[in-house]
Structures are given as structure tokens and as C-alpha cells.
Amino acid sequence: MNQAGASWPVILVPVGTNEDALDGCLAALDAGTPHGTRVWLADDAQAGPRGLALIRHWLGTTRLQAAHTRRSQPLGEAAHLQQALQACGNADVVVLASDARPVPGWLTQLAACLASDAAIATATPWCNAGEVAAWPRIGEIVVLPDALGRLADACAHLPADYPALPSAVAHAVLLRGLARVAAGGVDGVSYQSWYAALIDLSLRMAGLGGRNVLCDNAFVLRDAESAPQSGDLDALAVRWPAWHARLADCLMHDPLLPQRQRLQQALQAAERVPPQPDLFVTP
């Protein structure tokens, strides 16, 4: 894959109200994403004056192919995501939370995951606040300060299994464009949050034969999990009565424990390597 923006999935960032977190997200995107990658900051009238100033400054300095759109009035999370993904057509798209911080190499690994099997419909990376995709412990939020570089080194040396997930998780998910369109796209009417709408979309994609998988050699940091809005969990339960039981079974039995342990071992090995190891090599 070359560095041209069109060779990589589009990164869609639904802009939120947390300005400090947005600043961290944009900085991490610059540091860890291939130059020229297309990034769309889709703002449902959420960013305040400081957030808008941060975005304007970033657009003027980033080496990514970035754009920002802003609605004059909010449409709602799920409906806005539906509109944005429709505008992307058949393109493969990463939906990235605006309070997330991708670890360097993340997009390369996600794209390789999607390319490895045409049946993969969604690819979700690890996250320290990622529910079933959480690391180091399933279903827990663990603060990992200053972990970008160490996690990038560990992930770069990991083999990838791409194990199954019950559904996509909302911190970051790569959606296969053709599968997304075939499944009818995001349902912005039945759900309020894009957290729930992405779960529903991934389950419909799976119903058409697609696979929802963990990209177990990619990582995205976050301080908190996404949350459903009022009525969303009830709507999911009505449409997908077996999903909650599958999710609970995954949380209780942790089928991804071997992959978690493998990442832990890779991180420990990376921490044992001294900085600039070439300085310590005897000629």
C-alpha cells in the first residue's frame, strides 16, 4: 500500500464537546496515521469556540488530507452518522471517537485486517476502555498514561489472529464499505446514539455473512467508554434478542484472554529493549 490518501480507508471523526480530548485525538492522528490519509471531522453542531479554533489550527498544519463540516443545528448522533456514512458511498470508513487517541500503526494494521479476508465486515482494535475489546482486562477501563509509543512497538511485533467479536465496539471501528451499503447503512431513526447504531449495523452485516473481528495488533487509547442514549438498549433487545446474552457470555468467559496475554507479553518485551538499541551494539 502506498502513501496516497485514496489507498487508505477514510477516517470519520464525529466531533464531540470535549475539547481537550479532541486536541489529543488530532495530535495522535497526526503522529500515527499515514500522510495523506483522508480525515473528515463531521461536526453535528457540537464543538464550542475553543474546539472550532483547535480544528482550524489543525487543518492548517496537518499533513493528512483533512476536512471539517459543521451543521448549523444538531441532527442527533445516530442520524448524523447515518448522513455522513451515506456521503462516503462504498468507501471503507473508520469511525473514530473524537476522544480517542490512536496508537501509531493503527490504520495500517486495521487496513491489513480488512484485506486479509473478504468476509470481514468490521474490524475493531484493542482499547483500554473498549468493553469486550478492552485491554488489559475485559470490560474494564484502565488508565494507560504515556503508552502510545510502547503499545505501538508491542503491536508491531504481534501476529494477528483476528478473533470474532459479538459486535463492533464504538471507540474505533473499520467498516467495509460494500458490506455496510448492502446491510442498509446506519439506522439513524431507531437509535439515538452512534454507540447503539454501530452495534446494530455490525449485527446486520453479520446477518448477511460478514464477520465482526478484533484487530488484535492495533490499539486505540481512550479515557471512557461510549454509552447508549435513552431507549437504545431496549431497541437493541427488541431487534436482536440474543445479542445481550452473547455479550454477557463473552464478558464472563473472556474468549480473547489468549490474545490479551500475548499483547501483555509483547509489551513487556518491548519495555525491556533499551532506547536507541543501536548505540549498545558492539561493532
C-alpha positions as CSV (number, residue, x, y, z in Angstrom):
1,M,0.0,0.0,0.0
2,N,1.4,3.4,-0.9
3,Q,1.0,6.7,1.0
4,A,-1.6,8.2,-1.3
5,G,-4.7,9.1,0.7
6,A,-7.0,7.1,-1.6
7,S,-5.2,3.9,-0.7
8,W,-6.3,4.1,2.9
9,P,-9.8,4.0,4.5
10,V,-11.5,7.3,5.2
11,I,-11.3,8.3,8.8
12,L,-14.6,9.7,10.0
13,V,-14.5,11.6,13.4
14,P,-17.8,12.6,14.8
15,V,-16.8,15.7,16.7
16,G,-17.7,15.9,20.4
17,T,-17.8,18.5,23.1
18,N,-14.6,17.5,25.0
19,E,-12.1,20.0,23.6
20,D,-9.1,18.7,25.4
21,A,-9.8,15.1,24.2
22,L,-10.3,16.4,20.7
23,D,-6.9,18.1,20.8
24,G,-5.4,14.8,21.9
25,C,-7.2,12.9,19.2
26,L,-6.0,15.2,16.4
27,A,-2.4,15.1,17.7
28,A,-2.5,11.3,17.8
29,L,-3.9,11.2,14.3
30,D,-1.0,13.3,13.0
31,A,1.6,11.2,14.8
32,G,0.3,7.8,13.9
33,T,-1.5,7.9,10.6
34,P,0.0,7.7,7.1
35,H,0.4,11.1,5.5
36,G,-2.3,12.0,3.0
37,T,-5.0,9.8,4.7
38,R,-8.4,11.3,4.3
39,V,-9.9,12.5,7.6
40,W,-13.4,14.0,7.9
41,L,-14.3,15.9,11.1
42,A,-18.1,15.7,11.0
43,D,-19.5,18.2,13.5
44,D,-23.1,17.9,14.5
45,A,-23.0,21.5,16.0
46,Q,-21.1,20.1,19.0
47,A,-17.7,21.9,19.0
48,G,-17.6,25.1,21.0
49,P,-15.5,28.2,20.2
50,R,-12.3,26.6,21.5
51,G,-12.9,23.4,19.7
52,L,-13.5,25.2,16.4
53,A,-10.2,27.1,16.9
54,L,-8.4,23.8,17.6
55,I,-9.9,22.4,14.4
56,R,-9.0,25.4,12.3
57,H,-5.4,25.4,13.6
58,W,-5.0,21.6,13.0
59,L,-6.4,21.9,9.4
60,G,-3.8,24.4,8.7
61,T,-0.9,22.3,9.9
62,T,-1.8,18.6,9.4
63,R,-0.2,16.5,6.6
64,L,-3.4,14.5,6.5
65,Q,-6.0,15.2,3.8
66,A,-8.5,16.7,6.3
67,A,-11.8,18.5,6.1
68,H,-14.3,19.8,8.6
69,T,-18.1,20.2,8.2
70,R,-20.4,21.6,10.7
71,R,-24.2,21.6,10.9
72,S,-26.0,24.8,12.0
73,Q,-28.3,22.7,14.2
74,P,-27.7,19.3,15.7
75,L,-29.3,16.3,14.0
76,G,-28.5,13.7,16.7
77,E,-25.6,11.3,17.0
78,A,-27.0,8.3,15.0
79,A,-28.8,10.4,12.4
80,H,-25.7,12.5,11.8
81,L,-23.5,9.4,11.5
82,Q,-26.0,7.9,9.0
83,Q,-25.8,11.0,6.9
84,A,-22.0,11.1,7.0
85,L,-21.6,7.5,6.1
86,Q,-24.1,7.8,3.2
87,A,-21.9,10.6,1.8
88,C,-18.9,8.2,1.9
89,G,-20.6,5.9,-0.7
90,N,-18.9,2.5,-0.9
91,A,-15.7,3.6,0.7
92,D,-14.2,1.7,3.6
93,V,-14.5,4.0,6.6
94,V,-13.1,4.1,10.1
95,V,-15.4,5.7,12.6
96,L,-13.2,7.1,15.3
97,A,-14.4,8.7,18.5
98,S,-13.2,12.2,18.9
99,D,-11.9,11.5,22.4
100,A,-9.8,8.5,21.3
101,R,-6.0,8.5,20.7
102,P,-4.9,6.0,18.0
103,V,-1.5,4.3,18.6
104,P,1.0,4.7,15.7
105,G,0.5,1.9,13.1
106,W,-3.2,1.6,13.9
107,L,-4.6,2.3,10.4
108,T,-2.0,0.1,8.7
109,Q,-3.0,-2.8,10.9
110,L,-6.7,-2.2,10.5
111,A,-6.4,-2.0,6.7
112,A,-4.4,-5.2,6.7
113,C,-7.1,-6.9,8.8
114,L,-9.8,-5.9,6.4
115,A,-7.7,-7.0,3.4
116,S,-7.0,-10.4,4.9
117,D,-10.5,-11.8,4.4
118,A,-13.3,-10.6,2.2
119,A,-15.8,-11.9,4.8
120,I,-14.6,-9.4,7.5
121,A,-17.2,-6.7,7.7
122,T,-15.9,-4.8,10.7
123,A,-12.5,-4.6,12.4
124,T,-12.2,-3.2,15.9
125,P,-8.8,-2.5,17.6
126,W,-8.0,-3.0,21.2
127,C,-8.8,-0.2,23.6
128,N,-8.1,0.4,27.3
129,A,-11.8,1.4,27.5
130,G,-13.2,-1.0,24.9
131,E,-15.8,-3.3,26.6
132,V,-15.2,-6.7,25.1
133,A,-12.2,-5.3,23.2
134,A,-10.7,-3.9,26.4
135,W,-7.1,-4.4,27.3
136,P,-5.6,-5.4,29.7
137,R,-8.8,-6.7,31.3
138,I,-12.1,-7.3,29.6
139,G,-14.9,-5.0,30.4
140,E,-12.7,-2.6,32.5
141,I,-11.4,0.9,31.9
142,V,-7.7,1.0,32.8
143,V,-5.8,4.3,32.5
144,L,-2.6,3.9,30.4
145,P,-0.7,7.2,30.6
146,D,2.1,7.8,28.1
147,A,1.5,4.4,26.5
148,L,1.4,5.4,22.8
149,G,5.0,4.5,21.8
150,R,5.2,1.4,24.0
151,L,1.9,0.0,22.7
152,A,2.9,0.8,19.1
153,D,6.2,-1.2,19.5
154,A,4.3,-4.1,21.1
155,C,1.6,-4.2,18.4
156,A,4.1,-4.0,15.6
157,H,5.6,-7.4,16.7
158,L,2.3,-9.2,17.2
159,P,1.0,-11.9,14.9
160,A,-2.7,-11.3,14.2
161,D,-5.5,-13.9,14.7
162,Y,-8.4,-11.6,14.1
163,P,-10.8,-13.4,16.5
164,A,-14.5,-12.9,16.4
165,L,-16.3,-10.2,18.5
166,P,-20.0,-10.2,19.4
167,S,-20.3,-6.9,17.6
168,A,-18.3,-3.8,16.7
169,V,-17.2,-1.5,19.5
170,A,-17.6,2.3,19.2
171,H,-14.1,3.6,20.2
172,A,-12.9,2.9,16.7
173,V,-14.3,0.5,14.0
174,L,-13.3,0.0,10.4
175,L,-16.4,-0.7,8.3
176,R,-16.2,-2.4,4.9
177,G,-18.0,-0.1,2.5
178,L,-19.7,-2.6,0.3
179,A,-20.9,-4.7,3.3
180,R,-22.1,-1.5,5.0
181,V,-24.1,-0.5,2.0
182,A,-25.5,-4.0,1.5
183,A,-26.8,-4.0,5.1
184,G,-28.6,-0.7,4.6
185,G,-26.2,1.5,6.5
186,V,-26.7,3.1,9.9
187,D,-30.2,3.2,11.3
188,G,-30.5,6.8,12.4
189,V,-34.2,6.5,13.2
190,S,-34.4,3.6,15.6
191,Y,-31.3,4.7,17.7
192,Q,-30.2,7.9,19.3
193,S,-26.5,7.2,20.0
194,W,-24.0,6.1,17.4
195,Y,-22.8,3.6,20.0
196,A,-26.0,1.6,19.6
197,A,-26.3,2.3,15.9
198,L,-22.9,0.9,15.2
199,I,-23.8,-2.3,17.2
200,D,-27.0,-2.7,15.2
201,L,-25.2,-2.1,11.9
202,S,-22.5,-4.7,12.7
203,L,-25.1,-7.2,13.6
204,R,-26.9,-6.7,10.3
205,M,-23.7,-7.0,8.5
206,A,-23.0,-10.3,10.3
207,G,-26.5,-11.5,9.4
208,L,-25.5,-11.2,5.8
209,G,-22.5,-13.4,6.3
210,G,-19.9,-10.8,7.4
211,R,-17.6,-11.2,10.4
212,N,-17.1,-8.7,13.2
213,V,-13.5,-9.2,14.4
214,L,-10.9,-7.8,16.8
215,C,-7.8,-6.4,15.0
216,D,-5.6,-7.8,17.7
217,N,-2.4,-6.0,16.6
218,A,-3.9,-2.5,16.7
219,F,-4.7,-0.2,19.6
220,V,-6.6,3.0,20.3
221,L,-6.5,4.7,23.7
222,R,-9.5,6.3,25.3
223,D,-10.4,7.7,28.8
224,A,-14.0,6.5,28.9
225,E,-16.4,4.1,27.1
226,S,-19.2,5.2,24.7
227,A,-22.7,5.0,26.2
228,P,-26.2,4.4,24.8
229,Q,-28.9,7.0,25.0
230,S,-32.3,6.6,26.4
231,G,-34.2,3.7,24.7
232,D,-31.3,2.5,22.7
233,L,-30.7,-0.7,24.7
234,D,-34.4,-1.6,24.6
235,A,-34.4,-1.1,20.8
236,L,-31.4,-3.4,20.5
237,A,-33.0,-6.0,22.7
238,V,-36.2,-6.0,20.6
239,R,-34.3,-6.2,17.3
240,W,-31.6,-8.5,18.5
241,P,-32.9,-10.6,21.4
242,A,-29.9,-12.9,21.5
243,W,-27.3,-10.2,21.5
244,H,-27.2,-9.3,25.2
245,A,-26.8,-13.0,26.1
246,R,-23.9,-13.3,23.6
247,L,-22.3,-10.2,25.0
248,A,-22.7,-11.4,28.6
249,D,-21.2,-14.8,27.7
250,C,-18.2,-13.1,26.2
251,L,-17.7,-10.9,29.2
252,M,-18.0,-13.8,31.6
253,H,-15.8,-16.3,29.8
254,D,-13.3,-14.0,28.0
255,P,-12.6,-16.0,24.9
256,L,-10.0,-13.3,24.0
257,L,-7.8,-14.0,27.0
258,P,-5.0,-15.6,24.9
259,Q,-4.8,-12.5,22.7
260,R,-4.8,-10.3,25.8
261,Q,-1.9,-12.3,27.3
262,R,0.0,-12.2,24.0
263,L,-0.2,-8.4,23.9
264,Q,0.9,-8.2,27.6
265,Q,4.0,-10.4,26.8
266,A,4.8,-8.3,23.7
267,L,4.5,-5.1,25.8
268,Q,6.8,-6.5,28.5
269,A,9.4,-7.5,25.8
270,A,9.2,-4.0,24.2
271,E,9.8,-2.4,27.6
272,R,13.0,-4.5,28.1
273,V,14.5,-3.1,24.9
274,P,16.8,-0.1,25.7
275,P,16.2,3.2,23.9
276,Q,18.2,3.5,20.7
277,P,19.5,-0.1,20.8
278,D,21.9,0.5,18.0
279,L,24.1,2.5,20.5
280,F,24.7,-0.6,22.5
281,V,25.7,-2.9,19.7
282,T,29.4,-3.9,19.7
283,P,30.9,-3.5,16.2
